[in-house]
Structures are given as structure tokens and as C-alpha cells.
């Protein structure tokens, strides 16, 4: 799987989409170590985006 997403891409996704993407990226890390740097970067960006949004109402 290719994880070429930007912060703007993530900003347009819902919290449930971000959670699903986070799970998918986590599963990819477990299955394939080849894209580790890309996946780790994506996980960090997702975490930052979720943190920026704050808690759900």
C-alpha cells in the first residue's frame, strides 16, 4: 500500500477515516517492514491531526 498523503489530505478526513487509516498503516507495519519510514511518518501525521482537533464533542 502506498501512503503518500499530506497533512491537507488528512485534514479532509473524518475521525473515523483517520482511525481506519491508522489501523491500516499499523497492520502494514506488522506485515511489511519495507515501508517502515513512510508508515511511521504517516502515523505521526495522523496523531498530530487528531491532537490538533482535540477531543470529539
N, CA, C and O atoms as a Maestro MAE file, in Angstrom:
{
 s_m_m2io_version
 :::
 2.0.0
}

f_m_ct {
 s_m_title
 :::
 protein
 m_atom[228] {
  # First column is atom index #
  i_m_mmod_type
  r_m_x_coord
  r_m_y_coord
  r_m_z_coord
  i_m_residue_number
  s_m_chain_name
  s_m_pdb_residue_name
  s_m_pdb_atom_name
  i_m_atomic_number
  :::
  1 25 0.846 -1.184 0.000 1 A "UNK " " N  " 7
  2 3 0.000 0.000 0.000 1 A "UNK " " CA " 6
  3 2 0.883 1.236 0.000 1 A "UNK " " C  " 6
  4 15 1.934 1.271 0.641 1 A "UNK " " O  " 8
  5 25 0.447 2.227 -0.715 2 A "UNK " " N  " 7
  6 3 1.183 3.484 -0.824 2 A "UNK " " CA " 6
  7 2 0.552 4.506 0.119 2 A "UNK " " C  " 6
  8 15 -0.655 4.747 0.074 2 A "UNK " " O  " 8
  9 25 1.380 5.100 0.971 3 A "UNK " " N  " 7
  10 3 0.896 6.067 1.951 3 A "UNK " " CA " 6
  11 2 1.407 7.465 1.632 3 A "UNK " " C  " 6
  12 15 1.988 8.122 2.496 3 A "UNK " " O  " 8
  13 25 1.205 7.914 0.439 4 A "UNK " " N  " 7
  14 3 1.647 9.258 0.050 4 A "UNK " " CA " 6
  15 2 0.525 10.251 0.306 4 A "UNK " " C  " 6
  16 15 -0.156 10.689 -0.622 4 A "UNK " " O  " 8
  17 25 0.341 10.597 1.562 5 A "UNK " " N  " 7
  18 3 -0.692 11.545 1.962 5 A "UNK " " CA " 6
  19 2 -0.024 12.764 2.565 5 A "UNK " " C  " 6
  20 15 1.070 12.677 3.123 5 A "UNK " " O  " 8
  21 25 -0.686 13.887 2.450 6 A "UNK " " N  " 7
  22 3 -0.176 15.118 3.040 6 A "UNK " " CA " 6
  23 2 -1.030 15.483 4.247 6 A "UNK " " C  " 6
  24 15 -2.068 14.870 4.496 6 A "UNK " " O  " 8
  25 25 -0.583 16.480 4.985 7 A "UNK " " N  " 7
  26 3 -1.376 16.957 6.124 7 A "UNK " " CA " 6
  27 2 -2.734 17.467 5.645 7 A "UNK " " C  " 6
  28 15 -3.741 17.294 6.331 7 A "UNK " " O  " 8
  29 25 -2.761 18.089 4.479 8 A "UNK " " N  " 7
  30 3 -4.037 18.584 3.945 8 A "UNK " " CA " 6
  31 2 -4.967 17.426 3.621 8 A "UNK " " C  " 6
  32 15 -6.174 17.515 3.844 8 A "UNK " " O  " 8
  33 25 -4.405 16.326 3.088 9 A "UNK " " N  " 7
  34 3 -5.219 15.138 2.828 9 A "UNK " " CA " 6
  35 2 -5.853 14.642 4.126 9 A "UNK " " C  " 6
  36 15 -7.037 14.305 4.165 9 A "UNK " " O  " 8
  37 25 -5.054 14.603 5.175 10 A "UNK " " N  " 7
  38 3 -5.552 14.114 6.455 10 A "UNK " " CA " 6
  39 2 -6.584 15.061 7.055 10 A "UNK " " C  " 6
  40 15 -7.531 14.616 7.703 10 A "UNK " " O  " 8
  41 25 -6.410 16.350 6.846 11 A "UNK " " N  " 7
  42 3 -7.339 17.342 7.413 11 A "UNK " " CA " 6
  43 2 -8.738 17.203 6.827 11 A "UNK " " C  " 6
  44 15 -9.711 17.616 7.457 11 A "UNK " " O  " 8
  45 25 -8.856 16.627 5.629 12 A "UNK " " N  " 7
  46 3 -10.167 16.483 4.997 12 A "UNK " " CA " 6
  47 2 -10.872 15.194 5.395 12 A "UNK " " C  " 6
  48 15 -12.030 14.986 5.031 12 A "UNK " " O  " 8
  49 25 -10.192 14.328 6.135 13 A "UNK " " N  " 7
  50 3 -10.774 13.041 6.525 13 A "UNK " " CA " 6
  51 2 -11.485 13.169 7.871 13 A "UNK " " C  " 6
  52 15 -11.113 13.984 8.715 13 A "UNK " " O  " 8
  53 25 -12.515 12.346 8.048 14 A "UNK " " N  " 7
  54 3 -13.239 12.321 9.319 14 A "UNK " " CA " 6
  55 2 -12.408 11.570 10.347 14 A "UNK " " C  " 6
  56 15 -11.435 10.898 10.006 14 A "UNK " " O  " 8
  57 25 -12.796 11.691 11.592 15 A "UNK " " N  " 7
  58 3 -12.087 10.987 12.662 15 A "UNK " " CA " 6
  59 2 -12.141 9.482 12.441 15 A "UNK " " C  " 6
  60 15 -11.154 8.791 12.688 15 A "UNK " " O  " 8
  61 25 -13.268 8.965 11.982 16 A "UNK " " N  " 7
  62 3 -13.371 7.519 11.740 16 A "UNK " " CA " 6
  63 2 -12.485 7.100 10.564 16 A "UNK " " C  " 6
  64 15 -11.908 6.013 10.583 16 A "UNK " " O  " 8
  65 25 -12.375 7.947 9.549 17 A "UNK " " N  " 7
  66 3 -11.477 7.642 8.435 17 A "UNK " " CA " 6
  67 2 -10.030 7.652 8.880 17 A "UNK " " C  " 6
  68 15 -9.241 6.811 8.449 17 A "UNK " " O  " 8
  69 25 -9.663 8.613 9.758 18 A "UNK " " N  " 7
  70 3 -8.305 8.660 10.286 18 A "UNK " " CA " 6
  71 2 -8.010 7.433 11.135 18 A "UNK " " C  " 6
  72 15 -6.916 6.874 11.067 18 A "UNK " " O  " 8
  73 25 -8.981 7.015 11.932 19 A "UNK " " N  " 7
  74 3 -8.790 5.826 12.769 19 A "UNK " " CA " 6
  75 2 -8.598 4.586 11.894 19 A "UNK " " C  " 6
  76 15 -7.736 3.752 12.173 19 A "UNK " " O  " 8
  77 25 -9.400 4.469 10.839 20 A "UNK " " N  " 7
  78 3 -9.271 3.328 9.926 20 A "UNK " " CA " 6
  79 2 -7.920 3.357 9.212 20 A "UNK " " C  " 6
  80 15 -7.277 2.320 9.045 20 A "UNK " " O  " 8
  81 25 -7.498 4.535 8.799 21 A "UNK " " N  " 7
  82 3 -6.205 4.679 8.140 21 A "UNK " " CA " 6
  83 2 -5.070 4.350 9.104 21 A "UNK " " C  " 6
  84 15 -4.089 3.714 8.720 21 A "UNK " " O  " 8
  85 25 -5.207 4.782 10.353 22 A "UNK " " N  " 7
  86 3 -4.211 4.470 11.378 22 A "UNK " " CA " 6
  87 2 -4.111 2.959 11.552 22 A "UNK " " C  " 6
  88 15 -3.010 2.414 11.621 22 A "UNK " " O  " 8
  89 25 -5.257 2.280 11.624 23 A "UNK " " N  " 7
  90 3 -5.268 0.819 11.784 23 A "UNK " " CA " 6
  91 2 -4.638 0.140 10.576 23 A "UNK " " C  " 6
  92 15 -3.863 -0.805 10.725 23 A "UNK " " O  " 8
  93 25 -4.965 0.617 9.389 24 A "UNK " " N  " 7
  94 3 -4.411 0.046 8.167 24 A "UNK " " CA " 6
  95 2 -2.893 0.229 8.116 24 A "UNK " " C  " 6
  96 15 -2.164 -0.691 7.745 24 A "UNK " " O  " 8
  97 25 -2.428 1.409 8.487 25 A "UNK " " N  " 7
  98 3 -0.990 1.668 8.498 25 A "UNK " " CA " 6
  99 2 -0.302 0.797 9.541 25 A "UNK " " C  " 6
  100 15 0.786 0.278 9.293 25 A "UNK " " O  " 8
  101 25 -0.922 0.632 10.700 26 A "UNK " " N  " 7
  102 3 -0.356 -0.211 11.745 26 A "UNK " " CA " 6
  103 2 -0.244 -1.660 11.283 26 A "UNK " " C  " 6
  104 15 0.756 -2.329 11.542 26 A "UNK " " O  " 8
  105 25 -1.282 -2.137 10.597 27 A "UNK " " N  " 7
  106 3 -1.259 -3.501 10.065 27 A "UNK " " CA " 6
  107 2 -0.175 -3.660 9.017 27 A "UNK " " C  " 6
  108 15 0.462 -4.710 8.928 27 A "UNK " " O  " 8
  109 25 0.035 -2.624 8.227 28 A "UNK " " N  " 7
  110 3 1.073 -2.663 7.199 28 A "UNK " " CA " 6
  111 2 2.450 -2.764 7.842 28 A "UNK " " C  " 6
  112 15 3.316 -3.490 7.353 28 A "UNK " " O  " 8
  113 25 2.651 -2.039 8.932 29 A "UNK " " N  " 7
  114 3 3.929 -2.113 9.640 29 A "UNK " " CA " 6
  115 2 4.178 -3.551 10.093 29 A "UNK " " C  " 6
  116 15 5.286 -4.069 9.957 29 A "UNK " " O  " 8
  117 25 3.164 -4.173 10.619 30 A "UNK " " N  " 7
  118 3 3.321 -5.544 11.106 30 A "UNK " " CA " 6
  119 2 3.592 -6.509 9.958 30 A "UNK " " C  " 6
  120 15 4.355 -7.462 10.113 30 A "UNK " " O  " 8
  121 25 2.971 -6.265 8.810 31 A "UNK " " N  " 7
  122 3 3.089 -7.184 7.677 31 A "UNK " " CA " 6
  123 2 4.336 -6.917 6.832 31 A "UNK " " C  " 6
  124 15 4.927 -7.851 6.289 31 A "UNK " " O  " 8
  125 25 4.733 -5.668 6.720 32 A "UNK " " N  " 7
  126 3 5.850 -5.304 5.834 32 A "UNK " " CA " 6
  127 2 6.727 -4.272 6.487 32 A "UNK " " C  " 6
  128 15 6.248 -3.212 6.887 32 A "UNK " " O  " 8
  129 25 7.978 -4.559 6.599 33 A "UNK " " N  " 7
  130 3 8.917 -3.610 7.178 33 A "UNK " " CA " 6
  131 2 9.542 -2.716 6.106 33 A "UNK " " C  " 6
  132 15 10.252 -1.771 6.448 33 A "UNK " " O  " 8
  133 25 9.301 -2.984 4.828 34 A "UNK " " N  " 7
  134 3 9.938 -2.238 3.745 34 A "UNK " " CA " 6
  135 2 9.554 -0.761 3.750 34 A "UNK " " C  " 6
  136 15 10.394 0.089 3.456 34 A "UNK " " O  " 8
  137 25 8.318 -0.443 4.073 35 A "UNK " " N  " 7
  138 3 7.835 0.933 4.039 35 A "UNK " " CA " 6
  139 2 7.783 1.542 5.435 35 A "UNK " " C  " 6
  140 15 6.983 2.443 5.690 35 A "UNK " " O  " 8
  141 25 8.611 1.068 6.318 36 A "UNK " " N  " 7
  142 3 8.539 1.475 7.715 36 A "UNK " " CA " 6
  143 2 8.632 2.983 7.911 36 A "UNK " " C  " 6
  144 15 7.840 3.558 8.657 36 A "UNK " " O  " 8
  145 25 9.591 3.631 7.249 37 A "UNK " " N  " 7
  146 3 9.751 5.079 7.425 37 A "UNK " " CA " 6
  147 2 8.512 5.830 6.947 37 A "UNK " " C  " 6
  148 15 8.067 6.771 7.604 37 A "UNK " " O  " 8
  149 25 7.954 5.422 5.813 38 A "UNK " " N  " 7
  150 3 6.760 6.074 5.274 38 A "UNK " " CA " 6
  151 2 5.571 5.888 6.207 38 A "UNK " " C  " 6
  152 15 4.824 6.833 6.460 38 A "UNK " " O  " 8
  153 25 5.398 4.689 6.713 39 A "UNK " " N  " 7
  154 3 4.274 4.403 7.600 39 A "UNK " " CA " 6
  155 2 4.440 5.134 8.926 39 A "UNK " " C  " 6
  156 15 3.471 5.678 9.456 39 A "UNK " " O  " 8
  157 25 5.651 5.153 9.466 40 A "UNK " " N  " 7
  158 3 5.870 5.865 10.728 40 A "UNK " " CA " 6
  159 2 5.585 7.354 10.568 40 A "UNK " " C  " 6
  160 15 5.023 7.984 11.463 40 A "UNK " " O  " 8
  161 25 5.971 7.906 9.436 41 A "UNK " " N  " 7
  162 3 5.698 9.312 9.165 41 A "UNK " " CA " 6
  163 2 4.200 9.559 9.099 41 A "UNK " " C  " 6
  164 15 3.701 10.538 9.653 41 A "UNK " " O  " 8
  165 25 3.478 8.664 8.415 42 A "UNK " " N  " 7
  166 3 2.030 8.804 8.311 42 A "UNK " " CA " 6
  167 2 1.374 8.685 9.680 42 A "UNK " " C  " 6
  168 15 0.479 9.466 10.004 42 A "UNK " " O  " 8
  169 25 1.803 7.725 10.484 43 A "UNK " " N  " 7
  170 3 1.231 7.570 11.822 43 A "UNK " " CA " 6
  171 2 1.447 8.831 12.656 43 A "UNK " " C  " 6
  172 15 0.551 9.253 13.387 43 A "UNK " " O  " 8
  173 25 2.619 9.426 12.551 44 A "UNK " " N  " 7
  174 3 2.899 10.664 13.288 44 A "UNK " " CA " 6
  175 2 2.000 11.801 12.808 44 A "UNK " " C  " 6
  176 15 1.485 12.572 13.617 44 A "UNK " " O  " 8
  177 25 1.811 11.905 11.491 45 A "UNK " " N  " 7
  178 3 0.948 12.972 10.955 45 A "UNK " " CA " 6
  179 2 -0.501 12.768 11.384 45 A "UNK " " C  " 6
  180 15 -1.189 13.738 11.701 45 A "UNK " " O  " 8
  181 25 -0.980 11.513 11.399 46 A "UNK " " N  " 7
  182 3 -2.354 11.236 11.830 46 A "UNK " " CA " 6
  183 2 -2.504 11.614 13.306 46 A "UNK " " C  " 6
  184 15 -3.485 12.252 13.688 46 A "UNK " " O  " 8
  185 25 -1.546 11.225 14.119 47 A "UNK " " N  " 7
  186 3 -1.598 11.556 15.546 47 A "UNK " " CA " 6
  187 2 -1.617 13.068 15.754 47 A "UNK " " C  " 6
  188 15 -2.355 13.564 16.606 47 A "UNK " " O  " 8
  189 25 -0.810 13.809 14.983 48 A "UNK " " N  " 7
  190 3 -0.799 15.269 15.082 48 A "UNK " " CA " 6
  191 2 -2.142 15.852 14.676 48 A "UNK " " C  " 6
  192 15 -2.641 16.767 15.331 48 A "UNK " " O  " 8
  193 25 -2.729 15.339 13.614 49 A "UNK " " N  " 7
  194 3 -4.018 15.848 13.144 49 A "UNK " " CA " 6
  195 2 -5.100 15.584 14.187 49 A "UNK " " C  " 6
  196 15 -5.909 16.463 14.483 49 A "UNK " " O  " 8
  197 25 -5.115 14.376 14.741 50 A "UNK " " N  " 7
  198 3 -6.104 14.067 15.778 50 A "UNK " " CA " 6
  199 2 -5.886 14.944 17.005 50 A "UNK " " C  " 6
  200 15 -6.858 15.398 17.609 50 A "UNK " " O  " 8
  201 25 -4.641 15.192 17.388 51 A "UNK " " N  " 7
  202 3 -4.329 16.060 18.511 51 A "UNK " " CA " 6
  203 2 -4.745 17.497 18.268 51 A "UNK " " C  " 6
  204 15 -5.226 18.178 19.174 51 A "UNK " " O  " 8
  205 25 -4.557 17.956 17.035 52 A "UNK " " N  " 7
  206 3 -4.947 19.317 16.674 52 A "UNK " " CA " 6
  207 2 -6.442 19.501 16.799 52 A "UNK " " C  " 6
  208 15 -6.910 20.568 17.198 52 A "UNK " " O  " 8
  209 25 -7.199 18.462 16.458 53 A "UNK " " N  " 7
  210 3 -8.662 18.551 16.515 53 A "UNK " " CA " 6
  211 2 -9.183 18.525 17.938 53 A "UNK " " C  " 6
  212 15 -10.269 19.041 18.199 53 A "UNK " " O  " 8
  213 25 -8.455 17.949 18.848 54 A "UNK " " N  " 7
  214 3 -8.900 17.852 20.230 54 A "UNK " " CA " 6
  215 2 -9.941 16.766 20.402 54 A "UNK " " C  " 6
  216 15 -10.236 16.033 19.458 54 A "UNK " " O  " 8
  217 25 -10.498 16.651 21.590 55 A "UNK " " N  " 7
  218 3 -11.473 15.597 21.860 55 A "UNK " " CA " 6
  219 2 -12.771 15.802 21.074 55 A "UNK " " C  " 6
  220 15 -13.189 16.928 20.802 55 A "UNK " " O  " 8
  221 25 -13.381 14.693 20.725 56 A "UNK " " N  " 7
  222 3 -14.656 14.744 19.994 56 A "UNK " " CA " 6
  223 2 -15.746 15.288 20.917 56 A "UNK " " C  " 6
  224 15 -15.743 15.024 22.119 56 A "UNK " " O  " 8
  225 25 -16.673 16.046 20.346 57 A "UNK " " N  " 7
  226 3 -17.753 16.606 21.190 57 A "UNK " " CA " 6
  227 2 -18.687 15.547 21.716 57 A "UNK " " C  " 6
  228 15 -19.636 15.863 22.434 57 A "UNK " " O  " 8
  :::
 }
 m_bond[227] {
  # First column is bond index #
  i_m_from
  i_m_to
  i_m_order
  :::
  1 1 2 1
  2 2 3 1
  3 3 4 2
  4 3 5 1
  5 5 6 1
  6 6 7 1
  7 7 8 2
  8 7 9 1
  9 9 10 1
  10 10 11 1
  11 11 12 2
  12 11 13 1
  13 13 14 1
  14 14 15 1
  15 15 16 2
  16 15 17 1
  17 17 18 1
  18 18 19 1
  19 19 20 2
  20 19 21 1
  21 21 22 1
  22 22 23 1
  23 23 24 2
  24 23 25 1
  25 25 26 1
  26 26 27 1
  27 27 28 2
  28 27 29 1
  29 29 30 1
  30 30 31 1
  31 31 32 2
  32 31 33 1
  33 33 34 1
  34 34 35 1
  35 35 36 2
  36 35 37 1
  37 37 38 1
  38 38 39 1
  39 39 40 2
  40 39 41 1
  41 41 42 1
  42 42 43 1
  43 43 44 2
  44 43 45 1
  45 45 46 1
  46 46 47 1
  47 47 48 2
  48 47 49 1
  49 49 50 1
  50 50 51 1
  51 51 52 2
  52 51 53 1
  53 53 54 1
  54 54 55 1
  55 55 56 2
  56 55 57 1
  57 57 58 1
  58 58 59 1
  59 59 60 2
  60 59 61 1
  61 61 62 1
  62 62 63 1
  63 63 64 2
  64 63 65 1
  65 65 66 1
  66 66 67 1
  67 67 68 2
  68 67 69 1
  69 69 70 1
  70 70 71 1
  71 71 72 2
  72 71 73 1
  73 73 74 1
  74 74 75 1
  75 75 76 2
  76 75 77 1
  77 77 78 1
  78 78 79 1
  79 79 80 2
  80 79 81 1
  81 81 82 1
  82 82 83 1
  83 83 84 2
  84 83 85 1
  85 85 86 1
  86 86 87 1
  87 87 88 2
  88 87 89 1
  89 89 90 1
  90 90 91 1
  91 91 92 2
  92 91 93 1
  93 93 94 1
  94 94 95 1
  95 95 96 2
  96 95 97 1
  97 97 98 1
  98 98 99 1
  99 99 100 2
  100 99 101 1
  101 101 102 1
  102 102 103 1
  103 103 104 2
  104 103 105 1
  105 105 106 1
  106 106 107 1
  107 107 108 2
  108 107 109 1
  109 109 110 1
  110 110 111 1
  111 111 112 2
  112 111 113 1
  113 113 114 1
  114 114 115 1
  115 115 116 2
  116 115 117 1
  117 117 118 1
  118 118 119 1
  119 119 120 2
  120 119 121 1
  121 121 122 1
  122 122 123 1
  123 123 124 2
  124 123 125 1
  125 125 126 1
  126 126 127 1
  127 127 128 2
  128 127 129 1
  129 129 130 1
  130 130 131 1
  131 131 132 2
  132 131 133 1
  133 133 134 1
  134 134 135 1
  135 135 136 2
  136 135 137 1
  137 137 138 1
  138 138 139 1
  139 139 140 2
  140 139 141 1
  141 141 142 1
  142 142 143 1
  143 143 144 2
  144 143 145 1
  145 145 146 1
  146 146 147 1
  147 147 148 2
  148 147 149 1
  149 149 150 1
  150 150 151 1
  151 151 152 2
  152 151 153 1
  153 153 154 1
  154 154 155 1
  155 155 156 2
  156 155 157 1
  157 157 158 1
  158 158 159 1
  159 159 160 2
  160 159 161 1
  161 161 162 1
  162 162 163 1
  163 163 164 2
  164 163 165 1
  165 165 166 1
  166 166 167 1
  167 167 168 2
  168 167 169 1
  169 169 170 1
  170 170 171 1
  171 171 172 2
  172 171 173 1
  173 173 174 1
  174 174 175 1
  175 175 176 2
  176 175 177 1
  177 177 178 1
  178 178 179 1
  179 179 180 2
  180 179 181 1
  181 181 182 1
  182 182 183 1
  183 183 184 2
  184 183 185 1
  185 185 186 1
  186 186 187 1
  187 187 188 2
  188 187 189 1
  189 189 190 1
  190 190 191 1
  191 191 192 2
  192 191 193 1
  193 193 194 1
  194 194 195 1
  195 195 196 2
  196 195 197 1
  197 197 198 1
  198 198 199 1
  199 199 200 2
  200 199 201 1
  201 201 202 1
  202 202 203 1
  203 203 204 2
  204 203 205 1
  205 205 206 1
  206 206 207 1
  207 207 208 2
  208 207 209 1
  209 209 210 1
  210 210 211 1
  211 211 212 2
  212 211 213 1
  213 213 214 1
  214 214 215 1
  215 215 216 2
  216 215 217 1
  217 217 218 1
  218 218 219 1
  219 219 220 2
  220 219 221 1
  221 221 222 1
  222 222 223 1
  223 223 224 2
  224 223 225 1
  225 225 226 1
  226 226 227 1
  227 227 228 2
  :::
 }
}
